[in-house]
Amino acid sequence: MLLITVMLTVCYQHLQAEYKVEAIKTLAWTVANKVIVIDPGHGGIDPGAVGPGGGLEKDIALAISKRLALTLSQAGAAVIMTRETDQDLSDANTGSLLERKREDLARRVAIANERNADLFISIHVNKFPGSKWRGAQTFYHLESENSRRLAVAIQTELVHNLKNTDRKAKGDAFYIMRNTEMPAVTVEVGFISNPEEEQLLQDPLYQSKVAWAIYAGIVRYYSEEANARTSRSP
């Protein structure tokens, strides 16, 4: 009897997961024609965080961003990548490393603002002293309600799809989120300082899973927005 119960539970969970995927595919129309900027953090002279096994944040962020860009494009979104290779956006003759980082961030913001993007999604990898911390988390600008809703939608899907984090969306004041003119979030896809998560984040299959979760969160955000508009209609 116990075995049957366990099997039914597993089957039910599998059906729920399959239903969820199909539901997201059905709602893909909500992102069609949206201009979405995907910003793989760091790059070029700036490796970002480095894991205990030598994994680089800039490489992980770019790999996940490319997968996210492909999925969004297939759904009809107009995707703009702030970088598509291992490069930063600063000029080599700008000056100090700090000055180049500031110029790099300013140019990422300018790309989104000048193209009148609908959303800005920045992909990063977290790091913290000690190896026990893990889990993806989405950050938003405290003064933007739309950014908060986007972050909550993405975080909900990260929790649902990855099943290895219970973190909540969190308000912060990162430069990029303060200066973009559209809803913007920073997704820290995990802790590179955790050896197990560092390995996961370099696994192409897991990278695809993370990208799908972020995509599903974007679809959730727009579908909730569409539902809200419908409910307000006379």
MIPAMI-470145 format. One line per field, with one value per residue (C-alpha): residue number from 1; chain; x negated, y, z negated. Coordinates in steps of 0.2 Angstrom, whole numbers, plus 5000, padded with zeros to 4 digits. Layout:
REM residues N
num	NUM:...
cadena	A:...
c1	X:...
c2	Y:...
c3	Z:...
***
This chain:
REM residues 234
num	1:2:3:4:5:6:7:8:9:10:11:12:13:14:15:16:17:18:19:20:21:22:23:24:25:26:27:28:29:30:31:32:33:34:35:36:37:38:39:40:41:42:43:44:45:46:47:48:49:50:51:52:53:54:55:56:57:58:59:60:61:62:63:64:65:66:67:68:69:70:71:72:73:74:75:76:77:78:79:80:81:82:83:84:85:86:87:88:89:90:91:92:93:94:95:96:97:98:99:100:101:102:103:104:105:106:107:108:109:110:111:112:113:114:115:116:117:118:119:120:121:122:123:124:125:126:127:128:129:130:131:132:133:134:135:136:137:138:139:140:141:142:143:144:145:146:147:148:149:150:151:152:153:154:155:156:157:158:159:160:161:162:163:164:165:166:167:168:169:170:171:172:173:174:175:176:177:178:179:180:181:182:183:184:185:186:187:188:189:190:191:192:193:194:195:196:197:198:199:200:201:202:203:204:205:206:207:208:209:210:211:212:213:214:215:216:217:218:219:220:221:222:223:224:225:226:227:228:229:230:231:232:233:234
cadena	A:A:A:A:A:A:A:A:A:A:A:A:A:A:A:A:A:A:A:A:A:A:A:A:A:A:A:A:A:A:A:A:A:A:A:A:A:A:A:A:A:A:A:A:A:A:A:A:A:A:A:A:A:A:A:A:A:A:A:A:A:A:A:A:A:A:A:A:A:A:A:A:A:A:A:A:A:A:A:A:A:A:A:A:A:A:A:A:A:A:A:A:A:A:A:A:A:A:A:A:A:A:A:A:A:A:A:A:A:A:A:A:A:A:A:A:A:A:A:A:A:A:A:A:A:A:A:A:A:A:A:A:A:A:A:A:A:A:A:A:A:A:A:A:A:A:A:A:A:A:A:A:A:A:A:A:A:A:A:A:A:A:A:A:A:A:A:A:A:A:A:A:A:A:A:A:A:A:A:A:A:A:A:A:A:A:A:A:A:A:A:A:A:A:A:A:A:A:A:A:A:A:A:A:A:A:A:A:A:A:A:A:A:A:A:A:A:A:A:A:A:A:A:A:A:A:A:A:A:A:A:A:A:A
c1	5000:4986:4977:4993:4995:4977:4979:4996:4987:4973:4984:4995:4980:4973:4990:4990:4973:4978:4994:4984:4972:4987:4995:4980:4979:4997:4994:4978:4988:4987:4969:4971:4964:4958:4940:4930:4912:4902:4886:4873:4864:4845:4834:4818:4805:4818:4821:4833:4833:4822:4827:4815:4814:4809:4827:4829:4845:4843:4843:4858:4868:4865:4870:4886:4890:4888:4900:4912:4910:4914:4930:4936:4933:4942:4957:4956:4948:4935:4920:4905:4889:4877:4863:4862:4844:4831:4829:4833:4841:4827:4813:4796:4789:4802:4790:4791:4800:4813:4816:4818:4830:4840:4840:4845:4860:4865:4865:4876:4889:4888:4891:4907:4913:4909:4918:4933:4933:4948:4938:4920:4913:4896:4888:4875:4868:4867:4852:4851:4837:4839:4846:4863:4873:4883:4898:4904:4911:4919:4916:4926:4925:4935:4944:4951:4967:4966:4948:4954:4968:4956:4943:4957:4963:4945:4941:4957:4952:4934:4940:4953:4941:4924:4931:4915:4919:4932:4925:4937:4936:4926:4926:4909:4900:4888:4883:4891:4908:4907:4903:4913:4930:4940:4943:4926:4920:4904:4904:4890:4892:4883:4867:4851:4843:4852:4842:4858:4867:4852:4852:4870:4869:4856:4867:4876:4891:4893:4889:4904:4915:4910:4914:4931:4935:4931:4941:4956:4955:4955:4970:4979:4975:4983:4998:5002:5001:5013:5025:5025:5029:5043:5051:5050:5060:5078
c2	5000:5012:5008:5012:5028:5033:5029:5039:5054:5053:5051:5066:5077:5072:5076:5093:5097:5092:5103:5117:5116:5115:5130:5141:5136:5141:5158:5161:5174:5186:5189:5191:5207:5213:5221:5212:5216:5201:5207:5193:5200:5205:5199:5203:5210:5207:5188:5192:5179:5164:5148:5136:5125:5139:5142:5160:5170:5178:5162:5155:5171:5171:5153:5155:5171:5163:5149:5162:5173:5158:5153:5171:5173:5157:5164:5180:5192:5204:5200:5212:5205:5217:5205:5189:5185:5186:5205:5220:5236:5248:5256:5249:5266:5272:5271:5261:5245:5254:5267:5254:5244:5260:5264:5246:5247:5264:5257:5242:5254:5265:5250:5246:5264:5269:5255:5258:5240:5233:5223:5222:5205:5204:5187:5185:5172:5175:5173:5173:5168:5150:5136:5133:5146:5141:5145:5156:5173:5188:5206:5221:5240:5245:5259:5250:5240:5233:5227:5219:5210:5204:5198:5188:5180:5174:5169:5159:5149:5147:5139:5128:5122:5121:5113:5118:5135:5143:5160:5175:5190:5204:5223:5231:5246:5239:5253:5245:5243:5261:5268:5258:5266:5249:5235:5227:5213:5205:5186:5178:5160:5152:5153:5149:5149:5132:5118:5108:5123:5128:5112:5113:5130:5124:5109:5113:5104:5114:5130:5126:5122:5139:5148:5140:5145:5163:5162:5155:5169:5182:5173:5173:5191:5196:5184:5191:5208:5203:5195:5211:5222:5210:5211:5230:5231:5235
c3	5000:4996:5012:5022:5013:5016:5035:5036:5028:5040:5055:5049:5046:5064:5071:5062:5069:5087:5085:5079:5094:5106:5097:5099:5118:5120:5112:5123:5133:5118:5122:5141:5148:5131:5131:5117:5113:5106:5097:5094:5079:5080:5095:5103:5090:5076:5072:5058:5044:5045:5037:5027:5042:5054:5061:5067:5065:5082:5091:5081:5083:5102:5104:5095:5104:5121:5117:5110:5126:5137:5127:5127:5146:5150:5141:5152:5140:5147:5137:5135:5127:5119:5123:5133:5130:5117:5117:5106:5113:5107:5118:5115:5113:5100:5085:5069:5067:5056:5070:5083:5072:5070:5089:5092:5081:5088:5106:5101:5094:5109:5121:5112:5110:5128:5135:5125:5118:5109:5097:5091:5084:5077:5074:5061:5049:5030:5018:5000:4987:4982:4993:4985:4994:5009:5019:5033:5028:5038:5033:5038:5035:5019:5027:5042:5040:5057:5054:5038:5047:5060:5047:5037:5053:5058:5040:5039:5055:5049:5033:5042:5056:5047:5031:5022:5015:5004:5005:5008:5020:5012:5014:5016:5024:5037:5050:5065:5057:5050:5067:5080:5085:5086:5074:5070:5060:5056:5055:5044:5051:5036:5025:5034:5017:5014:5022:5026:5033:5043:5052:5055:5062:5075:5081:5097:5092:5076:5085:5097:5082:5074:5091:5092:5075:5078:5094:5086:5073:5087:5095:5077:5075:5092:5090:5073:5080:5094:5081:5071:5086:5091:5073:5074:5090:5089
***
